[in-house]
Amino acid sequence: MKKAVVNLCVFLLASILAASAQTQKLAAPTPPATTALTPKANAPQSRAPFRLQAGDRCLGDPKFLENLQLSKRAVVDTTQVSPVGMSVFDVNENGQPGRRVHHQSWAMGGYLGAVQRDSEGNIFVYPAPSATIEKNPPEKSNVLYRVDSKTGVMAPFVELEKPAPANTQNPYGIVATAYDCATRSIYVSSVFGSTPGKANGAISMVNTATGKATIVLPRLDTFSLTVAHFPGGRRLLYASAREPNVLSRSIREDGQLADDERVEIQLDDWASLGDRKARRLRVDPQGRLLVRVQPFDFTLSASSVIARAELVFEYDATAAHFKLLSAKETPTNVGHAAAQ
């Protein structure tokens, strides 16, 4: 009897435990059904606006500056009337000019135009007449000079082809240069032999290793040049010396210019500029095109002040045109005529 009672108790306890387990199982939350993850469609992202890139971002520093014990802030200057030619002056931490250095060979080209470096730090300059042609005879105005990066000595590098003889109406020859890192060449614009009524100028490409010069755009008078990377590739921007326009052509792999000239900027859109041409073109680190505008009529200016305007443009890749961001008039006292 006692054994039967024990067995009954064991049976009842087992039943209770089984019922309790079943109750807990029913009360347990049902795990969520597994669903395959579907990647979300990429949300449209706003693209940064296209910015031009300068084609001369590989320029090197002249090595001879170290031998002169000048700081990295030293400036190569061709704007001084005295000494004639090129000089170099140091700049202190406050931006104030310091010691000035002038090598005797730096005067051989007379008064000089804008400075152009290459990837090795060699400096290229060209004659730019002052109020008189005493230091700059027109027959020598088509010579491109090079200042060796290591020695600092200036010497004639190449004389460009002269499509027409020099004349008394036009004292200018080379008026602008632009370096192209992709081809290690310098584009050089010359108006040698041109008259107010006829364009005899040309744009040449000069190999900085060999000194070989090749005309890439003949019978055209142009001012400042610059190489820029557009959405479709590199293009040479150049300013007409006869019309208030900035134009461009695409650059082939060998440095030759394609036959796809287009007008990028018409300065006539700003009537207040008057009869002024784009005297300087430069793409800044922010991708903006900086344009300096001033008068030019193939003669030496007798005025002591040149009315300049500094224009800043941004390239709109969607609309494929330049948009003016700012314009500022900047009258400038004339020391001597620098082409850029």
C-alpha positions in Angstrom: 0.0 0.0 0.0 2.8 2.3 1.0 4.6 1.6 -2.3 1.5 2.3 -4.3 1.1 5.8 -2.6 4.7 6.6 -3.4 4.3 5.6 -7.1 1.1 7.8 -7.3 3.0 10.8 -5.8 5.8 10.3 -8.4 3.3 10.1 -11.2 1.5 13.3 -10.1 4.8 15.2 -9.7 5.9 14.2 -13.1 2.6 15.3 -14.6 2.9 18.7 -12.8 6.4 19.2 -14.1 5.4 18.3 -17.7 2.5 20.7 -17.6 4.7 23.5 -16.2 7.2 22.9 -19.0 4.4 23.0 -21.6 3.1 26.2 -20.1 6.5 27.9 -20.3 7.0 26.7 -23.8 3.6 28.3 -24.9 4.4 31.5 -23.0 7.9 31.9 -24.6 7.9 34.6 -27.3 7.9 33.4 -30.9 11.2 34.3 -32.6 10.7 36.7 -35.5 10.7 35.2 -38.9 14.1 35.4 -40.7 13.9 37.9 -43.6 16.5 38.3 -46.3 18.1 41.8 -46.2 17.5 43.8 -49.3 20.1 46.5 -49.9 18.7 50.0 -50.0 18.8 51.9 -53.2 21.7 54.4 -53.3 20.3 57.8 -52.3 21.3 60.5 -54.7 24.4 62.3 -53.5 25.2 65.9 -54.3 28.4 66.1 -56.3 31.0 68.7 -55.6 31.2 71.4 -58.3 33.8 70.8 -60.9 37.0 72.9 -60.5 39.6 73.7 -63.0 43.1 72.4 -62.4 46.2 74.3 -63.5 48.4 72.4 -65.9 51.7 73.6 -64.2 51.3 72.1 -60.7 54.7 70.3 -61.1 56.9 73.4 -61.0 60.2 73.1 -59.2 62.1 75.5 -57.0 65.4 77.0 -58.3 68.3 75.2 -56.6 70.6 78.2 -56.8 68.5 80.1 -54.3 70.0 77.8 -51.5 73.5 78.8 -52.6 72.5 82.5 -52.1 71.5 81.7 -48.6 68.0 82.9 -49.2 64.9 81.6 -47.4 62.1 79.6 -49.2 60.1 82.8 -49.2 62.5 84.4 -51.6 60.9 86.1 -54.7 62.2 86.2 -58.2 61.5 89.7 -59.5 61.5 91.3 -63.0 59.5 94.4 -62.2 62.3 96.6 -61.0 63.6 99.4 -63.2 66.9 99.1 -61.4 68.8 96.8 -61.5 67.9 96.0 -65.1 66.7 92.5 -65.7 66.1 89.9 -63.0 66.8 90.1 -59.3 66.0 88.0 -56.3 65.0 89.3 -52.9 64.3 87.6 -49.6 61.1 88.1 -47.6 60.9 87.9 -43.8 58.2 86.3 -41.7 56.2 89.5 -41.7 56.2 89.7 -45.5 58.7 92.6 -45.7 61.4 92.5 -48.4 65.0 92.0 -47.4 68.3 91.4 -49.1 68.2 91.7 -52.9 70.6 89.7 -55.1 71.4 90.5 -58.8 73.7 88.3 -60.9 75.6 90.1 -63.7 74.2 87.7 -66.4 70.6 88.6 -65.4 70.8 91.9 -67.3 71.5 90.5 -70.7 67.9 90.4 -71.8 67.2 94.0 -70.8 63.9 94.7 -69.0 62.1 91.4 -68.7 58.5 90.1 -68.6 56.9 87.5 -66.4 58.9 84.6 -64.9 58.2 81.0 -65.9 59.6 78.0 -64.1 59.7 74.4 -65.3 59.6 71.1 -63.3 63.4 71.2 -62.7 63.3 74.7 -61.3 64.9 76.4 -64.3 63.6 79.9 -64.9 62.6 81.2 -68.3 62.2 84.9 -69.1 61.8 87.1 -72.1 62.4 90.8 -73.0 59.7 93.3 -72.2 60.4 96.9 -73.3 60.1 99.8 -70.9 59.0 103.3 -71.7 61.8 103.2 -74.3 63.6 100.5 -76.3 67.0 101.5 -75.2 67.5 98.3 -73.3 65.3 96.2 -75.5 66.0 96.4 -79.2 63.0 94.9 -81.1 65.2 92.6 -83.2 66.1 90.7 -80.0 62.6 90.6 -78.6 61.9 87.0 -79.7 64.6 85.4 -77.6 63.6 83.2 -74.7 66.3 83.2 -71.9 66.9 80.4 -69.3 68.4 80.8 -65.9 69.9 77.5 -64.9 68.4 76.0 -61.8 71.7 74.9 -60.4 74.1 77.6 -61.4 71.8 80.6 -61.6 73.5 81.8 -64.8 71.3 83.3 -67.5 71.8 82.4 -71.2 69.8 82.6 -74.4 67.8 79.4 -74.7 66.0 79.7 -78.0 65.1 82.3 -80.6 61.6 81.9 -82.0 60.9 81.9 -85.7 60.2 85.4 -87.1 57.3 85.2 -89.6 57.7 88.9 -90.4 60.5 91.4 -90.0 60.6 93.8 -87.0 59.0 97.2 -87.6 58.9 100.6 -85.9 55.2 100.3 -85.0 55.6 97.3 -82.7 58.5 96.9 -80.2 57.2 93.6 -78.8 58.1 90.0 -79.5 57.4 87.4 -76.8 54.6 88.5 -74.6 53.5 85.4 -72.6 54.6 81.9 -71.5 52.8 78.9 -70.0 54.3 75.6 -68.8 52.7 72.2 -69.4 53.6 69.5 -67.0 52.3 66.7 -69.2 54.7 67.4 -72.1 57.4 69.2 -70.2 57.1 72.1 -72.7 56.5 75.8 -72.6 53.9 77.4 -74.8 55.2 80.8 -75.9 53.2 83.6 -77.4 54.8 86.2 -79.7 53.6 89.2 -81.6 56.9 89.8 -83.3 56.5 91.6 -86.6 52.8 92.3 -86.1 51.4 95.7 -86.9 48.2 97.3 -85.6 46.6 96.3 -88.9 48.0 92.8 -89.4 48.6 89.7 -87.2 52.0 88.1 -87.8 52.3 86.5 -84.3 52.2 82.9 -83.3 52.0 80.5 -80.4 55.0 78.1 -80.3 55.8 75.0 -78.2 59.3 74.9 -76.8 60.8 71.6 -75.5 62.6 72.5 -72.2 65.0 69.7 -72.6 66.2 70.3 -76.2 65.3 73.9 -76.9 63.4 72.9 -80.0 60.6 75.4 -80.9 57.6 74.4 -83.0 54.8 76.8 -84.1 51.5 75.3 -83.0 49.2 78.2 -83.9 50.3 80.6 -86.6 49.1 84.0 -87.8 47.6 84.9 -84.5 48.4 87.6 -81.9 47.7 86.4 -78.4 48.5 87.5 -74.9 48.6 85.5 -71.7 48.5 81.7 -71.9 47.7 79.0 -69.3 47.1 75.3 -69.4 44.0 74.0 -67.6 42.4 70.7 -67.0 38.7 70.8 -68.2 36.2 67.9 -67.9 37.2 66.8 -71.4 40.9 67.0 -70.9 43.7 69.6 -71.1 43.1 72.8 -73.0 45.3 75.8 -73.7 43.6 79.1 -72.7 44.9 82.2 -74.5 43.8 85.8 -74.8 43.5 87.6 -78.1 45.7 90.7 -78.4 43.2 92.2 -80.9 39.8 91.4 -79.5 38.5 91.3 -75.9 38.1 87.5 -75.9 39.6 84.5 -74.1 39.7 81.4 -76.2 40.9 77.8 -75.9 42.0 74.7 -77.8 42.4 71.2 -76.6 45.9 69.8 -76.3 46.9 66.5 -77.9 49.2 64.0 -76.3 52.2 65.4 -78.3 51.4 68.9 -77.2 50.0 70.0 -80.6 46.8 72.0 -80.5 43.5 70.6 -81.9 41.4 72.4 -84.4 38.5 73.0 -81.9 38.9 76.6 -81.0 36.1 78.0 -78.8 35.5 81.4 -77.2 35.4 80.9 -73.4 34.9 84.5 -72.3 33.8 87.6 -74.1 35.0 90.7 -72.3 32.5 92.9 -74.2 30.0 91.6 -71.7 31.5 94.2 -69.3 31.3 97.4 -71.3 32.9 99.4 -68.5 36.2 97.7 -69.3 36.5 99.7 -72.5 39.2 98.7 -75.0 41.1 96.4 -72.7 42.5 92.9 -73.4 43.1 89.9 -71.1 46.7 90.6 -70.3 47.1 87.7 -67.8 45.4 84.3 -67.2 46.0 82.1 -64.2 44.2 79.2 -62.6 44.5 79.5 -58.8 44.5 76.6 -56.2 40.8 77.0 -55.7 40.1 76.2 -59.4 39.1 79.8 -60.3 40.3 81.5 -63.4 42.0 84.9 -62.6 42.0 87.4 -65.5 43.9 90.7 -65.5 42.5 93.1 -68.1 44.3 96.2 -69.3 44.8 98.3 -72.5 47.1 97.2 -75.4 47.6 98.7 -78.8 51.1 97.4 -79.8 52.8 100.6 -78.7 54.6 101.6 -75.5 52.2 103.4 -73.1 53.1 107.0 -72.3 50.7 107.1 -69.4 52.1 106.8 -65.9 49.1 104.8 -64.8 47.5 101.8 -66.4 43.8 101.2 -65.7 43.6 97.5 -64.9 40.7 95.2 -63.9 41.1 92.0 -62.0 38.3 89.5 -62.9 37.6 86.2 -61.2 35.7 83.4 -63.0 34.4 80.0 -62.0 33.8 77.3 -64.6 30.3 75.8 -64.7 30.8 72.3 -66.1 27.1 71.6 -66.4 26.5 74.7 -68.5 30.0 74.5 -70.0 30.8 78.2 -69.5 32.6 80.6 -67.2 30.7 82.5 -64.6 32.0 85.9 -63.3 32.5 85.9 -59.5 34.0 89.3 -59.0 35.5 92.3 -60.8 37.8 95.0 -59.3 39.4 98.0 -60.9 43.0 98.4 -59.9 44.9 101.4 -61.4 48.6 100.6 -61.3 51.7 102.8 -61.6 53.9 101.8 -64.4 57.5 100.9 -63.7 58.1 99.0 -67.0 55.8 96.9 -69.1 55.7 93.3 -68.0 53.7 91.2 -70.3 52.0 89.2 -67.5 
